[in-house]
Amino acid sequence: MTVKGSEMLPVSRSPMQRMLSKLSGNPRFIFGLVILALTFTAAILAPWVAPYPLGESELTLRLCPPGPGHIFGCDMDGQDILTQMLYGSRISLYVAFLTVALSLGIGGLLGLVSGYFRGWFDMTLMRLVDVFMAFPGILLALTLTAIIGPSFYTVVFSIAATGWTSTARLVRGQVLSVREREFVLASRALGAGGTRLIFKHILPAILSPLVVHATFSLSGVIIVEAGLSFLGFGARDAALTWGGLLGQASQVELDQATHLALIPGLAIFLLVMALNLMGDALRDALDPRS
Amino acid sequence: MLLFFAKRLLSLIPVGLGVIIIVTLMIHLVPGDPIDAMLGEYASHEDKEAMRHALSLDLPVAQQVTHYIKSVFSGELGSSLIYKRQVGDLLLERIPATVELALCALGVALLISIPLGVLSAVKAGSGIDFAAMSFAVSGVAIPTFWLGPLLILLFAVKLGWLPVSERSGLTSYILPALSMGTALAAALSRMTRNSMLDTLREDFVRTAKAKGCSEIRVIMNHAFRNASLPLVTVIGLQFGVLLTGAIVTERIFDWPGLGSLLIEAINNRDYPLIQGCVLLFSFSYLMVNVLTDLTYSWVDPRIRPSA
């Protein structure tokens, strides 16, 4: 009896292919991806698909409920909510990605150096991380934006000032375990220097947990940004963000502004849930034990 | 054990000191002159200098820090600009409202999450499990500042069952505690489920079953007791989320606690009061973290030798 070789041997696939096949079969990931893609599309196409120009207000339509002409109704200045939400998604996404990039960049670099070289730098950095982590949740971001004055970049800076610590701690921990592994030792024995070891060998090995962390950070930043805007400390020099719209609802009688409380909040909720689901799915897919 | 306690408490000193330094230096981040920001540009020169002296901003930075440390130890924390009273006293007055709210929220979270987590672990894969985990996934994503207004709309405005806001009587605690506790409940349900699933696979659970223990006894006395250990840590870690949740929740429900005091201080540029609130928030967070570690090591002796 002859058996073809390809039936005997499992097809060997790269880790990337295996991960993608796991992710594409995961309904939670697909759901998250669809929501994220929709938000991106809305953000990119805002100027073309928004029914009204941004900033156009009709005071007689103040807080008008959803209906023809204004599918999501109007806000307290008589501006179309759909238009504002389309433009607002740009800021929410921009803040989220910029902040996460900043905190990953700073925290990641410090964590890499700290975990690799250890010694006094590691000691000092970890104590600094402890201090920054002593400010729970949005406290530091809130106080910083309030003190410096709310603007787009203050919001980004303030949230990143809180966010870099968890990345630094995560990366440092990962580096500590990876730097003792055989492939790193082998490459060091071959004469590789610190920079090469860190960026060529250690960084690729710790990318998986970093990707998962980044996904969850995005959802965290979106909530914090919306929370700051809700409290009135969001980016004021740009269009109103989703949190800012929701904040308006708390300034008027709620029964007059049901739509104002419902719609932007729903958008935040869906986006955050989408990112969390994607993070969960990525974690499962990247876990070598699964 | 005592040594572990002492070490853990001592580790608080450098971090606490760091927090005080950041809080002291915060005021220098104010663009321009903080005194102008507080009094307005048109205040008289004498008033400005008097204020600068009162806030010890005329001293070198190092002395400002030591000055502030002294005021932390005396409990005064400077004088509030809007209330014209000592910040320490103001904070003391507001602590009970926030602590009560946080405890109620914690209670709500435990009441929801433990039965839900245990049930979904025992019935893993069933419809109940799916529903419970859907709650866990969505509960974590619901922002407090959305849930709060929604709860008010439903239970206070439409149904009229509960008061809208203000702290008066037991019923007024329900909505704020729910909106603050839901995210924690969601996180804890998931944790309880995972931890229970792990424990239910353990040998001692099988032994207990083999010895003829009733199902409920195995679940509660054998499995849950052990599965509840990681919950202690999660509750401790999530306490920070609860604390800052208070800032948003108190704003929504007009709750006279520390969160609304902080917002009031920020809106009035009352820097000494802002500093006091931030300091109290982070110190209580630090203390809860230490208590969590201590509780954990007390409940689980395996932790101690590594200390």
Interface residues (C-beta under 8 A of the other chain):
Chain A: R127 L128 D130 V131 A134 F135 P136 G137 I138 L139 L140 L142 T143 L144 A146 I147 I148 G149 S219 I223 A226 G227 F230 L231 G232 F233 G243 L246 G247 A249 S250 L254 D255 T258 A261 L262 G265 L266 I268 F269 V272 M273 N276 L277 D280
Chain B: P14 V15 G16 G18 V19 I22 M26 I27 L29 V30 P31 V137 S138 V140 A141 I142 P143 T144 F145 W146 P149 L150 I152 L153 V157 F239 G240 V241 L243 T244 G245 I247 V248 R251 I252 L262 I263 I266 N267 Y271 I274 V278 F281 S282 Y285 L286
